[in-house]
């Protein structure tokens, strides 16, 4: 999303705001086929979803929300409270994606070791065999948890995120915590922990914790005139 929002906001080389609805949120056959291929299902292939998972309605999203990084990367600067299109408000939608992810891990249909109320958050991360984007589906859940999944979700699920942070630090810190913070991922079932610290996953934890605490990065970013003008353009395009 952020690529489209920044392109719309550009003061010198802006794209038409309507491109958001024909590109990122497009619903033509090409867009549907792309989402079906990526997600492996029809759910959310038209960008909108509308189904409920664990009693939580999902307005927008492939499958039941996909990997959690979709709720992090585009919203470290852009405040999702103020992003509303024809289909949803993105703070609410992101919060629902995080809650679905949490409830899936608590249910733990694959019976992986360690999953629960204080260990959750399926997303893209290093893995015992390769980098992969895990999500809350039995066929796309390999049993590995990335600290960034739950911790970067602090603005959406503060209580659940704090439980996970404390669990990862106090109970698993002997192998999961190091000089740069949390290592990228771990899998208790396979007795594996990543040896790397991935900046791609470290940054959202720092930024989103601060956005939860004070909203500082959101406030600084959203006060930019070009960003405000871009959001107005998107709002107007949604009325057409």
C-alpha positions in Angstrom: 0.0 0.0 0.0 2.7 2.5 0.9 4.1 2.5 -2.6 0.8 3.7 -4.0 0.2 6.2 -1.2 3.6 7.8 -1.6 3.2 7.9 -5.4 -0.1 9.7 -5.0 1.4 12.1 -2.5 4.5 13.0 -4.7 4.6 16.8 -5.2 6.5 16.4 -8.5 5.7 13.1 -10.1 2.3 12.1 -8.6 0.2 9.3 -10.1 -3.6 9.7 -10.3 -5.3 8.7 -7.0 -7.6 6.5 -9.1 -4.7 4.2 -9.7 -5.1 3.0 -6.1 -8.4 1.4 -7.1 -7.2 0.0 -10.4 -3.8 -1.1 -9.1 -3.4 -1.9 -5.4 -7.1 -2.5 -4.7 -7.9 -3.5 -8.3 -10.6 -6.0 -8.9 -10.1 -6.9 -12.6 -9.3 -10.4 -13.7 -5.5 -9.8 -13.7 -5.7 -8.6 -10.1 -7.9 -11.5 -9.0 -5.6 -14.0 -10.7 -2.6 -12.5 -9.0 -4.2 -12.8 -5.5 -5.5 -16.3 -6.2 -2.0 -17.4 -7.2 -0.3 -15.7 -4.3 -2.9 -16.8 -1.7 -3.7 -20.2 -3.1 -7.5 -19.6 -2.7 -10.4 -17.5 -3.7 -10.7 -15.8 -0.3 -9.9 -12.1 -0.8 -9.1 -12.5 -4.5 -11.3 -9.4 -5.3 -9.3 -7.5 -2.6 -12.3 -7.4 -0.3 -12.9 -10.4 1.8 -16.1 -10.2 4.0 -15.8 -13.5 5.8 -15.3 -14.1 9.5 -12.6 -16.1 11.2 -12.7 -17.0 14.8 -15.7 -14.7 15.0 -13.8 -11.7 13.6 -15.0 -10.1 10.3 -12.2 -9.4 7.8 -13.1 -6.6 5.4 -10.0 -6.8 3.3 -7.3 -9.4 2.9 -6.3 -12.7 1.2 -7.2 -15.9 3.0 -7.7 -15.0 6.7 -5.3 -12.1 6.7 -2.0 -13.5 5.5 1.4 -12.9 7.2 1.4 -10.2 9.7 4.0 -8.0 8.0 1.1 -6.7 5.8 -0.1 -4.8 8.9 3.4 -3.4 9.7 5.5 -2.3 6.8 3.1 0.2 5.2 2.0 1.6 8.5 5.1 2.6 10.4 4.9 6.1 9.1 1.3 6.3 7.6 -1.1 6.2 10.6 -3.7 3.6 9.7 -6.3 5.3 11.9 -6.5 7.9 9.1 -6.5 5.6 6.1 -10.0 4.8 5.0 -10.9 3.7 1.5 -14.2 2.4 -0.1 -13.8 -0.9 1.7 -12.5 -0.4 5.3 -10.5 1.6 7.8 -7.1 0.2 7.9 -6.4 0.4 11.7 -9.6 -1.6 12.3 -8.8 -4.1 9.5 -5.1 -4.5 10.6 -6.3 -5.0 14.2 -8.7 -7.7 13.0 -5.9 -9.4 11.1 -3.7 -9.4 14.2 -6.5 -10.8 16.4 -7.2 -13.6 13.9 -3.5 -14.5 13.8 -3.4 -14.5 17.6 -6.6 -16.7 17.9 -5.2 -19.1 15.3 -2.0 -19.6 17.3 -3.9 -20.1 20.5 -6.1 -22.7 18.7 -2.9 -24.2 17.3 -4.5 -26.7 14.9 -1.1 -28.2 14.0 -0.2 -28.8 17.6 3.2 -27.1 17.5 5.2 -26.8 20.6 5.1 -23.4 22.4 2.1 -21.8 20.6 -0.4 -20.1 22.9 -1.5 -16.8 24.4 2.1 -15.7 25.0 3.6 -17.1 21.7 2.0 -16.1 18.5 2.4 -14.0 15.4 2.9 -15.8 12.1 4.7 -13.7 9.5 7.6 -13.7 7.1 11.0 -14.6 8.6 14.1 -16.8 8.5 13.4 -20.5 8.9 15.2 -23.8 9.6 15.2 -24.6 5.9 14.6 -21.2 4.1 13.0 -17.8 4.4 9.2 -18.2 4.2 6.1 -16.1 4.8 4.0 -18.1 7.3 0.4 -17.3 7.9 -2.5 -18.6 10.1 -3.5 -21.6 7.9 -2.6 -25.2 8.7 -0.9 -25.7 5.3 1.1 -22.5 5.6 2.1 -22.7 9.2 5.5 -24.4 9.6 5.7 -24.1 13.4 8.1 -21.1 13.5 7.4 -17.9 15.3 9.1 -14.6 14.6 9.2 -12.1 17.5 8.4 -9.3 15.1 5.0 -10.8 14.4 3.5 -10.2 17.8 5.7 -7.3 18.9 5.2 -5.2 15.8 1.5 -5.6 16.4 1.6 -3.6 19.6 -0.7 -0.8 18.4 -3.4 -3.4 17.4 -3.1 -5.9 20.3 -1.2 -4.3 23.2 -2.0 -6.9 25.8 -1.4 -9.9 23.6 1.8 -8.4 22.3 3.1 -7.6 25.8 2.5 -11.2 26.8 4.5 -12.5 23.9 7.4 -10.0 24.4 7.7 -11.0 28.1 7.6 -14.7 27.2 10.2 -14.4 24.5 12.5 -12.4 26.7 12.2 -14.0 30.1 11.5 -17.6 29.1 13.4 -17.9 25.8 15.9 -15.1 26.1 18.8 -17.5 26.8 18.8 -18.5 23.1 16.5 -15.9 21.5 18.0 -12.6 22.8 21.3 -11.2 21.8 23.4 -8.1 21.2 20.9 -6.7 18.6 17.7 -7.7 20.3 15.6 -10.7 19.4 16.9 -13.1 16.8 14.7 -13.4 13.7 12.7 -16.6 14.5 12.5 -19.9 16.4 10.8 -23.2 16.2 10.5 -25.2 19.4 9.1 -28.2 17.7 12.2 -28.5 15.5 14.5 -27.3 18.4 15.7 -24.5 16.1 16.5 -20.8 16.5 17.7 -18.4 13.8 21.3 -17.2 14.0 20.5 -13.9 12.3 19.1 -10.5 13.3 17.1 -9.3 10.3 16.8 -5.5 10.0 13.7 -5.9 8.0 12.0 -7.4 11.0 13.8 -5.5 13.7 12.8 -2.0 12.5 9.0 -2.6 12.8 9.3 -3.7 16.4 11.1 -0.5 17.5 8.8 1.8 15.4 5.5 0.2 16.3 6.3 0.0 20.0 6.8 3.8 19.9 3.7 4.3 17.8 1.8 2.4 20.5 3.4 4.3 23.4 3.3 7.9 22.0 2.3 7.8 18.4 5.5 9.8 17.7 6.5 8.4 14.3 2.9 8.5 13.1 2.5 12.1 14.2 5.8 13.3 12.6 5.0 11.5 9.3 1.4 12.5 9.1 2.1 16.2 9.7 3.9 16.4 6.3 1.9 18.6 3.9 2.5 16.3 0.9 1.2 13.3 2.9 -1.9 15.2 4.0 -2.6 16.3 0.4 -2.1 12.7 -0.9 -4.7 11.4 1.6 -7.2 14.0 0.5 -6.7 12.9 -3.1 -7.3 9.3 -2.1 -10.5 10.3 -0.2 -11.8 12.1 -3.3 -11.0 9.2 -5.6 -13.0 7.0 -3.2 -16.1 9.1 -3.8 -16.1 8.7 -7.6 
